């Protein structure tokens, strides 16, 4: 039995040698191609990581500028300063598309417009963030802010649509606020029964939320109005 195994080993050696001799350039080319692809991939990853770090640093600096702007006397803030900040934020949005710095810059642009009471522009930026980054936590926050902007414009329907999107998205931290806001809008429009249903859902799903305490107060108020 052992000699048979030895014969097989000896007999296959020339075949292996002939195979590698015949296809050595193909094998070598394939290996070089794999090495080149892996090298390119890791180089790309490093470049992307460095670019992301750079963009994050830039948007953090712009956020600090906006924070200083918010603490300043609005009457003393020049239009050039606001315009400069807006242009720098837009540059970040365009430079780092589909990346975190762009998302954060959109959020700041929305709040910059909100700070200027430009409700329509604020809504546009918040809606764009939610559309381009639907899986982000900031998307739900932006929808809440967009809803507030629509309310300031008197667009109850638009605000309602955005609150409903937050509820459908299922962000448990933000859902109580969205439910209360939706109930409040129904109440202000005269739909008391609809408001009660929303407040009841809020109380049942999030009994310990601060928004539930407010909903309970509204339920008592509605009951006293009957």
PyMOL CGO cylinders between C-alpha atoms (Angstrom):
from pymol import cmd
from pymol.cgo import CYLINDER

trace = [
    CYLINDER, 0.00, 0.00, 0.00, 2.71, 2.64, 0.85, 0.3, 1, 1, 1, 1, 1, 1,
    CYLINDER, 2.71, 2.64, 0.85, 4.55, 2.19, -2.50, 0.3, 1, 1, 1, 1, 1, 1,
    CYLINDER, 4.55, 2.19, -2.50, 1.32, 2.99, -4.34, 0.3, 1, 1, 1, 1, 1, 1,
    CYLINDER, 1.32, 2.99, -4.34, 1.03, 6.31, -2.50, 0.3, 1, 1, 1, 1, 1, 1,
    CYLINDER, 1.03, 6.31, -2.50, 4.63, 7.13, -3.33, 0.3, 1, 1, 1, 1, 1, 1,
    CYLINDER, 4.63, 7.13, -3.33, 4.04, 6.40, -7.01, 0.3, 1, 1, 1, 1, 1, 1,
    CYLINDER, 4.04, 6.40, -7.01, 1.07, 8.77, -7.03, 0.3, 1, 1, 1, 1, 1, 1,
    CYLINDER, 1.07, 8.77, -7.03, 3.09, 11.52, -5.40, 0.3, 1, 1, 1, 1, 1, 1,
    CYLINDER, 3.09, 11.52, -5.40, 5.89, 11.11, -7.89, 0.3, 1, 1, 1, 1, 1, 1,
    CYLINDER, 5.89, 11.11, -7.89, 3.52, 10.94, -10.82, 0.3, 1, 1, 1, 1, 1, 1,
    CYLINDER, 3.52, 10.94, -10.82, 1.70, 14.17, -9.91, 0.3, 1, 1, 1, 1, 1, 1,
    CYLINDER, 1.70, 14.17, -9.91, 4.83, 16.25, -9.42, 0.3, 1, 1, 1, 1, 1, 1,
    CYLINDER, 4.83, 16.25, -9.42, 5.61, 16.72, -13.10, 0.3, 1, 1, 1, 1, 1, 1,
    CYLINDER, 5.61, 16.72, -13.10, 2.00, 17.71, -13.76, 0.3, 1, 1, 1, 1, 1, 1,
    CYLINDER, 2.00, 17.71, -13.76, 2.15, 20.39, -11.09, 0.3, 1, 1, 1, 1, 1, 1,
    CYLINDER, 2.15, 20.39, -11.09, 5.45, 21.64, -12.43, 0.3, 1, 1, 1, 1, 1, 1,
    CYLINDER, 5.45, 21.64, -12.43, 4.10, 21.74, -15.98, 0.3, 1, 1, 1, 1, 1, 1,
    CYLINDER, 4.10, 21.74, -15.98, 0.97, 23.60, -14.79, 0.3, 1, 1, 1, 1, 1, 1,
    CYLINDER, 0.97, 23.60, -14.79, 2.96, 26.30, -13.00, 0.3, 1, 1, 1, 1, 1, 1,
    CYLINDER, 2.96, 26.30, -13.00, 5.43, 26.50, -15.87, 0.3, 1, 1, 1, 1, 1, 1,
    CYLINDER, 5.43, 26.50, -15.87, 2.65, 26.94, -18.38, 0.3, 1, 1, 1, 1, 1, 1,
    CYLINDER, 2.65, 26.94, -18.38, 0.54, 29.41, -16.40, 0.3, 1, 1, 1, 1, 1, 1,
    CYLINDER, 0.54, 29.41, -16.40, 3.21, 31.14, -14.30, 0.3, 1, 1, 1, 1, 1, 1,
    CYLINDER, 3.21, 31.14, -14.30, 2.66, 34.51, -15.99, 0.3, 1, 1, 1, 1, 1, 1,
    CYLINDER, 2.66, 34.51, -15.99, -1.10, 34.27, -15.54, 0.3, 1, 1, 1, 1, 1, 1,
    CYLINDER, -1.10, 34.27, -15.54, -0.68, 33.38, -11.85, 0.3, 1, 1, 1, 1, 1, 1,
    CYLINDER, -0.68, 33.38, -11.85, 1.91, 36.12, -11.35, 0.3, 1, 1, 1, 1, 1, 1,
    CYLINDER, 1.91, 36.12, -11.35, -0.32, 38.65, -13.09, 0.3, 1, 1, 1, 1, 1, 1,
    CYLINDER, -0.32, 38.65, -13.09, -3.30, 37.65, -10.95, 0.3, 1, 1, 1, 1, 1, 1,
    CYLINDER, -3.30, 37.65, -10.95, -1.26, 38.00, -7.76, 0.3, 1, 1, 1, 1, 1, 1,
    CYLINDER, -1.26, 38.00, -7.76, 0.01, 41.40, -8.81, 0.3, 1, 1, 1, 1, 1, 1,
    CYLINDER, 0.01, 41.40, -8.81, -3.53, 42.48, -9.67, 0.3, 1, 1, 1, 1, 1, 1,
    CYLINDER, -3.53, 42.48, -9.67, -4.81, 41.36, -6.25, 0.3, 1, 1, 1, 1, 1, 1,
    CYLINDER, -4.81, 41.36, -6.25, -1.97, 43.21, -4.53, 0.3, 1, 1, 1, 1, 1, 1,
    CYLINDER, -1.97, 43.21, -4.53, -2.68, 46.34, -6.56, 0.3, 1, 1, 1, 1, 1, 1,
    CYLINDER, -2.68, 46.34, -6.56, -6.41, 46.19, -5.76, 0.3, 1, 1, 1, 1, 1, 1,
    CYLINDER, -6.41, 46.19, -5.76, -5.79, 45.69, -2.04, 0.3, 1, 1, 1, 1, 1, 1,
    CYLINDER, -5.79, 45.69, -2.04, -3.22, 48.48, -1.98, 0.3, 1, 1, 1, 1, 1, 1,
    CYLINDER, -3.22, 48.48, -1.98, -5.61, 50.79, -3.79, 0.3, 1, 1, 1, 1, 1, 1,
    CYLINDER, -5.61, 50.79, -3.79, -8.45, 49.86, -1.45, 0.3, 1, 1, 1, 1, 1, 1,
    CYLINDER, -8.45, 49.86, -1.45, -6.46, 50.55, 1.71, 0.3, 1, 1, 1, 1, 1, 1,
    CYLINDER, -6.46, 50.55, 1.71, -5.09, 53.78, 0.25, 0.3, 1, 1, 1, 1, 1, 1,
    CYLINDER, -5.09, 53.78, 0.25, -8.63, 54.86, -0.60, 0.3, 1, 1, 1, 1, 1, 1,
    CYLINDER, -8.63, 54.86, -0.60, -9.84, 53.97, 2.90, 0.3, 1, 1, 1, 1, 1, 1,
    CYLINDER, -9.84, 53.97, 2.90, -7.04, 55.98, 4.49, 0.3, 1, 1, 1, 1, 1, 1,
    CYLINDER, -7.04, 55.98, 4.49, -7.74, 58.94, 2.22, 0.3, 1, 1, 1, 1, 1, 1,
    CYLINDER, -7.74, 58.94, 2.22, -11.47, 58.81, 2.99, 0.3, 1, 1, 1, 1, 1, 1,
    CYLINDER, -11.47, 58.81, 2.99, -10.81, 58.59, 6.73, 0.3, 1, 1, 1, 1, 1, 1,
    CYLINDER, -10.81, 58.59, 6.73, -8.46, 61.59, 6.56, 0.3, 1, 1, 1, 1, 1, 1,
    CYLINDER, -8.46, 61.59, 6.56, -11.02, 63.54, 4.51, 0.3, 1, 1, 1, 1, 1, 1,
    CYLINDER, -11.02, 63.54, 4.51, -13.77, 62.69, 6.99, 0.3, 1, 1, 1, 1, 1, 1,
    CYLINDER, -13.77, 62.69, 6.99, -11.62, 63.84, 9.92, 0.3, 1, 1, 1, 1, 1, 1,
    CYLINDER, -11.62, 63.84, 9.92, -10.87, 67.08, 8.08, 0.3, 1, 1, 1, 1, 1, 1,
    CYLINDER, -10.87, 67.08, 8.08, -14.55, 67.68, 7.34, 0.3, 1, 1, 1, 1, 1, 1,
    CYLINDER, -14.55, 67.68, 7.34, -15.59, 66.93, 10.91, 0.3, 1, 1, 1, 1, 1, 1,
    CYLINDER, -15.59, 66.93, 10.91, -13.03, 69.41, 12.21, 0.3, 1, 1, 1, 1, 1, 1,
    CYLINDER, -13.03, 69.41, 12.21, -14.24, 72.06, 9.77, 0.3, 1, 1, 1, 1, 1, 1,
    CYLINDER, -14.24, 72.06, 9.77, -17.89, 71.68, 10.70, 0.3, 1, 1, 1, 1, 1, 1,
    CYLINDER, -17.89, 71.68, 10.70, -17.02, 71.75, 14.42, 0.3, 1, 1, 1, 1, 1, 1,
    CYLINDER, -17.02, 71.75, 14.42, -15.27, 75.08, 13.90, 0.3, 1, 1, 1, 1, 1, 1,
    CYLINDER, -15.27, 75.08, 13.90, -18.33, 76.40, 12.06, 0.3, 1, 1, 1, 1, 1, 1,
    CYLINDER, -18.33, 76.40, 12.06, -20.57, 75.18, 14.86, 0.3, 1, 1, 1, 1, 1, 1,
    CYLINDER, -20.57, 75.18, 14.86, -18.50, 77.20, 17.33, 0.3, 1, 1, 1, 1, 1, 1,
    CYLINDER, -18.50, 77.20, 17.33, -18.88, 80.27, 15.12, 0.3, 1, 1, 1, 1, 1, 1,
    CYLINDER, -18.88, 80.27, 15.12, -22.63, 79.79, 15.08, 0.3, 1, 1, 1, 1, 1, 1,
    CYLINDER, -22.63, 79.79, 15.08, -22.69, 79.37, 18.86, 0.3, 1, 1, 1, 1, 1, 1,
    CYLINDER, -22.69, 79.37, 18.86, -20.89, 82.70, 19.26, 0.3, 1, 1, 1, 1, 1, 1,
    CYLINDER, -20.89, 82.70, 19.26, -23.33, 84.25, 16.82, 0.3, 1, 1, 1, 1, 1, 1,
    CYLINDER, -23.33, 84.25, 16.82, -26.30, 83.04, 18.86, 0.3, 1, 1, 1, 1, 1, 1,
    CYLINDER, -26.30, 83.04, 18.86, -24.97, 84.62, 22.05, 0.3, 1, 1, 1, 1, 1, 1,
    CYLINDER, -24.97, 84.62, 22.05, -24.39, 87.97, 20.34, 0.3, 1, 1, 1, 1, 1, 1,
    CYLINDER, -24.39, 87.97, 20.34, -26.82, 90.85, 20.18, 0.3, 1, 1, 1, 1, 1, 1,
    CYLINDER, -26.82, 90.85, 20.18, -28.73, 90.21, 16.97, 0.3, 1, 1, 1, 1, 1, 1,
    CYLINDER, -28.73, 90.21, 16.97, -28.93, 93.90, 16.18, 0.3, 1, 1, 1, 1, 1, 1,
    CYLINDER, -28.93, 93.90, 16.18, -25.14, 94.12, 16.26, 0.3, 1, 1, 1, 1, 1, 1,
    CYLINDER, -25.14, 94.12, 16.26, -24.52, 91.08, 14.08, 0.3, 1, 1, 1, 1, 1, 1,
    CYLINDER, -24.52, 91.08, 14.08, -23.65, 92.15, 10.55, 0.3, 1, 1, 1, 1, 1, 1,
    CYLINDER, -23.65, 92.15, 10.55, -25.16, 90.58, 7.46, 0.3, 1, 1, 1, 1, 1, 1,
    CYLINDER, -25.16, 90.58, 7.46, -21.66, 89.82, 6.16, 0.3, 1, 1, 1, 1, 1, 1,
    CYLINDER, -21.66, 89.82, 6.16, -20.90, 87.66, 9.20, 0.3, 1, 1, 1, 1, 1, 1,
    CYLINDER, -20.90, 87.66, 9.20, -24.09, 85.64, 8.76, 0.3, 1, 1, 1, 1, 1, 1,
    CYLINDER, -24.09, 85.64, 8.76, -23.56, 85.32, 5.01, 0.3, 1, 1, 1, 1, 1, 1,
    CYLINDER, -23.56, 85.32, 5.01, -19.96, 84.19, 5.50, 0.3, 1, 1, 1, 1, 1, 1,
    CYLINDER, -19.96, 84.19, 5.50, -21.04, 81.46, 7.92, 0.3, 1, 1, 1, 1, 1, 1,
    CYLINDER, -21.04, 81.46, 7.92, -23.81, 80.36, 5.57, 0.3, 1, 1, 1, 1, 1, 1,
    CYLINDER, -23.81, 80.36, 5.57, -21.42, 80.13, 2.60, 0.3, 1, 1, 1, 1, 1, 1,
    CYLINDER, -21.42, 80.13, 2.60, -18.87, 78.13, 4.60, 0.3, 1, 1, 1, 1, 1, 1,
    CYLINDER, -18.87, 78.13, 4.60, -21.54, 75.69, 5.74, 0.3, 1, 1, 1, 1, 1, 1,
    CYLINDER, -21.54, 75.69, 5.74, -22.79, 75.25, 2.18, 0.3, 1, 1, 1, 1, 1, 1,
    CYLINDER, -22.79, 75.25, 2.18, -19.23, 74.56, 1.06, 0.3, 1, 1, 1, 1, 1, 1,
    CYLINDER, -19.23, 74.56, 1.06, -19.00, 71.74, 3.62, 0.3, 1, 1, 1, 1, 1, 1,
    CYLINDER, -19.00, 71.74, 3.62, -22.32, 70.34, 2.38, 0.3, 1, 1, 1, 1, 1, 1,
    CYLINDER, -22.32, 70.34, 2.38, -21.03, 70.26, -1.21, 0.3, 1, 1, 1, 1, 1, 1,
    CYLINDER, -21.03, 70.26, -1.21, -17.52, 69.02, -0.36, 0.3, 1, 1, 1, 1, 1, 1,
    CYLINDER, -17.52, 69.02, -0.36, -18.47, 66.10, 1.86, 0.3, 1, 1, 1, 1, 1, 1,
    CYLINDER, -18.47, 66.10, 1.86, -21.59, 64.80, 0.14, 0.3, 1, 1, 1, 1, 1, 1,
    CYLINDER, -21.59, 64.80, 0.14, -23.27, 61.78, 1.75, 0.3, 1, 1, 1, 1, 1, 1,
    CYLINDER, -23.27, 61.78, 1.75, -20.87, 62.01, 4.71, 0.3, 1, 1, 1, 1, 1, 1,
    CYLINDER, -20.87, 62.01, 4.71, -21.30, 63.08, 8.32, 0.3, 1, 1, 1, 1, 1, 1,
    CYLINDER, -21.30, 63.08, 8.32, -19.83, 66.60, 7.91, 0.3, 1, 1, 1, 1, 1, 1,
    CYLINDER, -19.83, 66.60, 7.91, -22.38, 67.34, 5.17, 0.3, 1, 1, 1, 1, 1, 1,
    CYLINDER, -22.38, 67.34, 5.17, -25.22, 66.10, 7.35, 0.3, 1, 1, 1, 1, 1, 1,
    CYLINDER, -25.22, 66.10, 7.35, -24.12, 68.20, 10.30, 0.3, 1, 1, 1, 1, 1, 1,
    CYLINDER, -24.12, 68.20, 10.30, -23.65, 71.27, 8.11, 0.3, 1, 1, 1, 1, 1, 1,
    CYLINDER, -23.65, 71.27, 8.11, -27.21, 70.91, 6.79, 0.3, 1, 1, 1, 1, 1, 1,
    CYLINDER, -27.21, 70.91, 6.79, -28.49, 70.78, 10.35, 0.3, 1, 1, 1, 1, 1, 1,
    CYLINDER, -28.49, 70.78, 10.35, -26.58, 73.96, 11.22, 0.3, 1, 1, 1, 1, 1, 1,
    CYLINDER, -26.58, 73.96, 11.22, -27.87, 75.68, 8.08, 0.3, 1, 1, 1, 1, 1, 1,
    CYLINDER, -27.87, 75.68, 8.08, -31.40, 74.84, 9.17, 0.3, 1, 1, 1, 1, 1, 1,
    CYLINDER, -31.40, 74.84, 9.17, -30.81, 76.35, 12.59, 0.3, 1, 1, 1, 1, 1, 1,
    CYLINDER, -30.81, 76.35, 12.59, -29.06, 79.37, 11.13, 0.3, 1, 1, 1, 1, 1, 1,
    CYLINDER, -29.06, 79.37, 11.13, -32.16, 80.04, 9.03, 0.3, 1, 1, 1, 1, 1, 1,
    CYLINDER, -32.16, 80.04, 9.03, -34.35, 79.37, 12.09, 0.3, 1, 1, 1, 1, 1, 1,
    CYLINDER, -34.35, 79.37, 12.09, -32.29, 81.88, 14.08, 0.3, 1, 1, 1, 1, 1, 1,
    CYLINDER, -32.29, 81.88, 14.08, -32.96, 84.45, 11.34, 0.3, 1, 1, 1, 1, 1, 1,
    CYLINDER, -32.96, 84.45, 11.34, -36.66, 83.50, 11.43, 0.3, 1, 1, 1, 1, 1, 1,
    CYLINDER, -36.66, 83.50, 11.43, -36.46, 82.40, 7.82, 0.3, 1, 1, 1, 1, 1, 1,
    CYLINDER, -36.46, 82.40, 7.82, -38.88, 79.54, 8.42, 0.3, 1, 1, 1, 1, 1, 1,
    CYLINDER, -38.88, 79.54, 8.42, -39.16, 78.46, 4.81, 0.3, 1, 1, 1, 1, 1, 1,
    CYLINDER, -39.16, 78.46, 4.81, -35.40, 78.14, 4.33, 0.3, 1, 1, 1, 1, 1, 1,
    CYLINDER, -35.40, 78.14, 4.33, -35.08, 76.36, 7.67, 0.3, 1, 1, 1, 1, 1, 1,
    CYLINDER, -35.08, 76.36, 7.67, -37.69, 73.84, 6.61, 0.3, 1, 1, 1, 1, 1, 1,
    CYLINDER, -37.69, 73.84, 6.61, -35.91, 73.26, 3.30, 0.3, 1, 1, 1, 1, 1, 1,
    CYLINDER, -35.91, 73.26, 3.30, -32.59, 72.42, 4.97, 0.3, 1, 1, 1, 1, 1, 1,
    CYLINDER, -32.59, 72.42, 4.97, -34.14, 70.19, 7.62, 0.3, 1, 1, 1, 1, 1, 1,
    CYLINDER, -34.14, 70.19, 7.62, -36.19, 68.34, 5.01, 0.3, 1, 1, 1, 1, 1, 1,
    CYLINDER, -36.19, 68.34, 5.01, -33.13, 67.87, 2.81, 0.3, 1, 1, 1, 1, 1, 1,
    CYLINDER, -33.13, 67.87, 2.81, -31.20, 66.38, 5.71, 0.3, 1, 1, 1, 1, 1, 1,
    CYLINDER, -31.20, 66.38, 5.71, -34.00, 63.93, 6.48, 0.3, 1, 1, 1, 1, 1, 1,
    CYLINDER, -34.00, 63.93, 6.48, -34.21, 62.94, 2.81, 0.3, 1, 1, 1, 1, 1, 1,
    CYLINDER, -34.21, 62.94, 2.81, -30.48, 62.47, 2.19, 0.3, 1, 1, 1, 1, 1, 1,
    CYLINDER, -30.48, 62.47, 2.19, -29.73, 60.78, 5.53, 0.3, 1, 1, 1, 1, 1, 1,
    CYLINDER, -29.73, 60.78, 5.53, -32.94, 58.88, 6.34, 0.3, 1, 1, 1, 1, 1, 1,
    CYLINDER, -32.94, 58.88, 6.34, -31.25, 56.36, 8.66, 0.3, 1, 1, 1, 1, 1, 1,
    CYLINDER, -31.25, 56.36, 8.66, -29.53, 58.99, 10.77, 0.3, 1, 1, 1, 1, 1, 1,
    CYLINDER, -29.53, 58.99, 10.77, -30.75, 59.97, 14.23, 0.3, 1, 1, 1, 1, 1, 1,
    CYLINDER, -30.75, 59.97, 14.23, -30.47, 63.58, 13.09, 0.3, 1, 1, 1, 1, 1, 1,
    CYLINDER, -30.47, 63.58, 13.09, -33.06, 62.87, 10.40, 0.3, 1, 1, 1, 1, 1, 1,
    CYLINDER, -33.06, 62.87, 10.40, -35.83, 62.52, 12.99, 0.3, 1, 1, 1, 1, 1, 1,
    CYLINDER, -35.83, 62.52, 12.99, -34.57, 65.57, 14.90, 0.3, 1, 1, 1, 1, 1, 1,
    CYLINDER, -34.57, 65.57, 14.90, -34.52, 67.54, 11.66, 0.3, 1, 1, 1, 1, 1, 1,
    CYLINDER, -34.52, 67.54, 11.66, -38.10, 66.51, 10.90, 0.3, 1, 1, 1, 1, 1, 1,
    CYLINDER, -38.10, 66.51, 10.90, -39.20, 67.84, 14.29, 0.3, 1, 1, 1, 1, 1, 1,
    CYLINDER, -39.20, 67.84, 14.29, -37.44, 71.12, 13.58, 0.3, 1, 1, 1, 1, 1, 1,
    CYLINDER, -37.44, 71.12, 13.58, -38.93, 71.24, 10.08, 0.3, 1, 1, 1, 1, 1, 1,
    CYLINDER, -38.93, 71.24, 10.08, -42.38, 70.72, 11.60, 0.3, 1, 1, 1, 1, 1, 1,
    CYLINDER, -42.38, 70.72, 11.60, -41.77, 73.63, 13.98, 0.3, 1, 1, 1, 1, 1, 1,
    CYLINDER, -41.77, 73.63, 13.98, -40.73, 75.80, 11.03, 0.3, 1, 1, 1, 1, 1, 1,
    CYLINDER, -40.73, 75.80, 11.03, -43.90, 74.86, 9.14, 0.3, 1, 1, 1, 1, 1, 1,
    CYLINDER, -43.90, 74.86, 9.14, -45.96, 75.78, 12.20, 0.3, 1, 1, 1, 1, 1, 1,
    CYLINDER, -45.96, 75.78, 12.20, -44.33, 79.20, 12.26, 0.3, 1, 1, 1, 1, 1, 1,
    CYLINDER, -44.33, 79.20, 12.26, -45.39, 79.57, 8.63, 0.3, 1, 1, 1, 1, 1, 1,
    CYLINDER, -45.39, 79.57, 8.63, -48.95, 78.65, 9.57, 0.3, 1, 1, 1, 1, 1, 1,
    CYLINDER, -48.95, 78.65, 9.57, -48.69, 75.43, 7.57, 0.3, 1, 1, 1, 1, 1, 1,
    CYLINDER, -48.69, 75.43, 7.57, -50.52, 73.04, 9.92, 0.3, 1, 1, 1, 1, 1, 1,
    CYLINDER, -50.52, 73.04, 9.92, -50.79, 70.36, 7.26, 0.3, 1, 1, 1, 1, 1, 1,
    CYLINDER, -50.79, 70.36, 7.26, -47.06, 70.42, 6.55, 0.3, 1, 1, 1, 1, 1, 1,
    CYLINDER, -47.06, 70.42, 6.55, -46.24, 70.30, 10.25, 0.3, 1, 1, 1, 1, 1, 1,
    CYLINDER, -46.24, 70.30, 10.25, -48.63, 67.38, 10.79, 0.3, 1, 1, 1, 1, 1, 1,
    CYLINDER, -48.63, 67.38, 10.79, -47.03, 65.42, 7.95, 0.3, 1, 1, 1, 1, 1, 1,
    CYLINDER, -47.03, 65.42, 7.95, -43.57, 65.80, 9.45, 0.3, 1, 1, 1, 1, 1, 1,
    CYLINDER, -43.57, 65.80, 9.45, -44.67, 64.86, 12.98, 0.3, 1, 1, 1, 1, 1, 1,
    CYLINDER, -44.67, 64.86, 12.98, -46.30, 61.75, 11.54, 0.3, 1, 1, 1, 1, 1, 1,
    CYLINDER, -46.30, 61.75, 11.54, -43.05, 60.84, 9.78, 0.3, 1, 1, 1, 1, 1, 1,
    CYLINDER, -43.05, 60.84, 9.78, -41.19, 61.01, 13.09, 0.3, 1, 1, 1, 1, 1, 1,
    CYLINDER, -41.19, 61.01, 13.09, -43.79, 58.73, 14.69, 0.3, 1, 1, 1, 1, 1, 1,
    CYLINDER, -43.79, 58.73, 14.69, -43.58, 56.27, 11.79, 0.3, 1, 1, 1, 1, 1, 1,
    CYLINDER, -43.58, 56.27, 11.79, -39.77, 56.26, 11.94, 0.3, 1, 1, 1, 1, 1, 1,
    CYLINDER, -39.77, 56.26, 11.94, -39.97, 54.74, 15.41, 0.3, 1, 1, 1, 1, 1, 1,
    CYLINDER, -39.97, 54.74, 15.41, -37.33, 56.80, 17.24, 0.3, 1, 1, 1, 1, 1, 1,
    CYLINDER, -37.33, 56.80, 17.24, -38.58, 56.10, 20.77, 0.3, 1, 1, 1, 1, 1, 1,
    CYLINDER, -38.58, 56.10, 20.77, -36.75, 59.07, 22.30, 0.3, 1, 1, 1, 1, 1, 1,
    CYLINDER, -36.75, 59.07, 22.30, -38.42, 61.55, 19.95, 0.3, 1, 1, 1, 1, 1, 1,
    CYLINDER, -38.42, 61.55, 19.95, -41.78, 59.87, 19.47, 0.3, 1, 1, 1, 1, 1, 1,
    CYLINDER, -41.78, 59.87, 19.47, -43.39, 61.26, 22.68, 0.3, 1, 1, 1, 1, 1, 1,
    CYLINDER, -43.39, 61.26, 22.68, -42.63, 64.82, 21.63, 0.3, 1, 1, 1, 1, 1, 1,
    CYLINDER, -42.63, 64.82, 21.63, -43.98, 64.17, 18.13, 0.3, 1, 1, 1, 1, 1, 1,
    CYLINDER, -43.98, 64.17, 18.13, -47.16, 62.60, 19.54, 0.3, 1, 1, 1, 1, 1, 1,
    CYLINDER, -47.16, 62.60, 19.54, -47.78, 65.52, 21.89, 0.3, 1, 1, 1, 1, 1, 1,
    CYLINDER, -47.78, 65.52, 21.89, -47.19, 68.03, 19.10, 0.3, 1, 1, 1, 1, 1, 1,
    CYLINDER, -47.19, 68.03, 19.10, -49.57, 66.15, 16.84, 0.3, 1, 1, 1, 1, 1, 1,
    CYLINDER, -49.57, 66.15, 16.84, -52.22, 66.11, 19.57, 0.3, 1, 1, 1, 1, 1, 1,
    CYLINDER, -52.22, 66.11, 19.57, -51.69, 69.81, 20.16, 0.3, 1, 1, 1, 1, 1, 1,
    CYLINDER, -51.69, 69.81, 20.16, -52.23, 70.56, 16.46, 0.3, 1, 1, 1, 1, 1, 1,
    CYLINDER, -52.23, 70.56, 16.46, -55.41, 68.52, 16.39, 0.3, 1, 1, 1, 1, 1, 1,
    CYLINDER, -55.41, 68.52, 16.39, -56.63, 70.32, 19.48, 0.3, 1, 1, 1, 1, 1, 1,
    CYLINDER, -56.63, 70.32, 19.48, -55.90, 73.76, 18.03, 0.3, 1, 1, 1, 1, 1, 1,
    CYLINDER, -55.90, 73.76, 18.03, -57.74, 72.84, 14.83, 0.3, 1, 1, 1, 1, 1, 1,
    CYLINDER, -57.74, 72.84, 14.83, -60.84, 71.92, 16.84, 0.3, 1, 1, 1, 1, 1, 1,
    CYLINDER, -60.84, 71.92, 16.84, -60.46, 68.15, 16.51, 0.3, 1, 1, 1, 1, 1, 1,
    CYLINDER, -60.46, 68.15, 16.51, -60.80, 67.41, 20.22, 0.3, 1, 1, 1, 1, 1, 1,
    CYLINDER, -60.80, 67.41, 20.22, -61.58, 63.74, 19.75, 0.3, 1, 1, 1, 1, 1, 1,
    CYLINDER, -61.58, 63.74, 19.75, -58.52, 63.30, 17.57, 0.3, 1, 1, 1, 1, 1, 1,
    CYLINDER, -58.52, 63.30, 17.57, -56.44, 65.10, 20.19, 0.3, 1, 1, 1, 1, 1, 1,
    CYLINDER, -56.44, 65.10, 20.19, -57.76, 62.80, 22.93, 0.3, 1, 1, 1, 1, 1, 1,
    CYLINDER, -57.76, 62.80, 22.93, -56.82, 59.74, 20.91, 0.3, 1, 1, 1, 1, 1, 1,
    CYLINDER, -56.82, 59.74, 20.91, -53.28, 60.99, 20.39, 0.3, 1, 1, 1, 1, 1, 1,
    CYLINDER, -53.28, 60.99, 20.39, -52.87, 61.99, 24.04, 0.3, 1, 1, 1, 1, 1, 1,
    CYLINDER, -52.87, 61.99, 24.04, -54.22, 58.60, 25.15, 0.3, 1, 1, 1, 1, 1, 1,
    CYLINDER, -54.22, 58.60, 25.15, -51.73, 56.80, 22.90, 0.3, 1, 1, 1, 1, 1, 1,
    CYLINDER, -51.73, 56.80, 22.90, -48.94, 58.90, 24.37, 0.3, 1, 1, 1, 1, 1, 1,
    CYLINDER, -48.94, 58.90, 24.37, -50.01, 58.10, 27.95, 0.3, 1, 1, 1, 1, 1, 1,
    CYLINDER, -50.01, 58.10, 27.95, -50.25, 54.38, 27.21, 0.3, 1, 1, 1, 1, 1, 1,
    CYLINDER, -50.25, 54.38, 27.21, -47.01, 54.02, 25.27, 0.3, 1, 1, 1, 1, 1, 1,
    CYLINDER, -47.01, 54.02, 25.27, -44.81, 56.42, 27.26, 0.3, 1, 1, 1, 1, 1, 1,
    CYLINDER, -44.81, 56.42, 27.26, -46.36, 56.85, 30.74, 0.3, 1, 1, 1, 1, 1, 1,
    CYLINDER, -46.36, 56.85, 30.74, -43.18, 58.19, 32.36, 0.3, 1, 1, 1, 1, 1, 1,
    CYLINDER, -43.18, 58.19, 32.36, -42.32, 60.73, 29.67, 0.3, 1, 1, 1, 1, 1, 1,
    CYLINDER, -42.32, 60.73, 29.67, -42.47, 64.44, 30.48, 0.3, 1, 1, 1, 1, 1, 1,
    CYLINDER, -42.47, 64.44, 30.48, -44.63, 64.79, 27.37, 0.3, 1, 1, 1, 1, 1, 1,
    CYLINDER, -44.63, 64.79, 27.37, -47.11, 62.37, 28.93, 0.3, 1, 1, 1, 1, 1, 1,
    CYLINDER, -47.11, 62.37, 28.93, -47.45, 64.68, 31.93, 0.3, 1, 1, 1, 1, 1, 1,
    CYLINDER, -47.45, 64.68, 31.93, -48.31, 67.52, 29.57, 0.3, 1, 1, 1, 1, 1, 1,
    CYLINDER, -48.31, 67.52, 29.57, -50.72, 65.28, 27.68, 0.3, 1, 1, 1, 1, 1, 1,
    CYLINDER, -50.72, 65.28, 27.68, -52.46, 64.37, 30.94, 0.3, 1, 1, 1, 1, 1, 1,
    CYLINDER, -52.46, 64.37, 30.94, -52.92, 68.08, 31.70, 0.3, 1, 1, 1, 1, 1, 1,
    CYLINDER, -52.92, 68.08, 31.70, -54.42, 68.62, 28.26, 0.3, 1, 1, 1, 1, 1, 1,
    CYLINDER, -54.42, 68.62, 28.26, -56.79, 65.68, 28.74, 0.3, 1, 1, 1, 1, 1, 1,
    CYLINDER, -56.79, 65.68, 28.74, -58.01, 67.22, 32.00, 0.3, 1, 1, 1, 1, 1, 1,
    CYLINDER, -58.01, 67.22, 32.00, -58.45, 70.59, 30.29, 0.3, 1, 1, 1, 1, 1, 1,
    CYLINDER, -58.45, 70.59, 30.29, -60.45, 69.04, 27.45, 0.3, 1, 1, 1, 1, 1, 1,
    CYLINDER, -60.45, 69.04, 27.45, -62.64, 67.21, 29.95, 0.3, 1, 1, 1, 1, 1, 1,
    CYLINDER, -62.64, 67.21, 29.95, -63.37, 70.43, 31.82, 0.3, 1, 1, 1, 1, 1, 1,
    CYLINDER, -63.37, 70.43, 31.82, -64.40, 72.09, 28.56, 0.3, 1, 1, 1, 1, 1, 1,
    CYLINDER, -64.40, 72.09, 28.56, -67.21, 69.60, 28.01, 0.3, 1, 1, 1, 1, 1, 1,
]
cmd.load_cgo(trace, "trace")
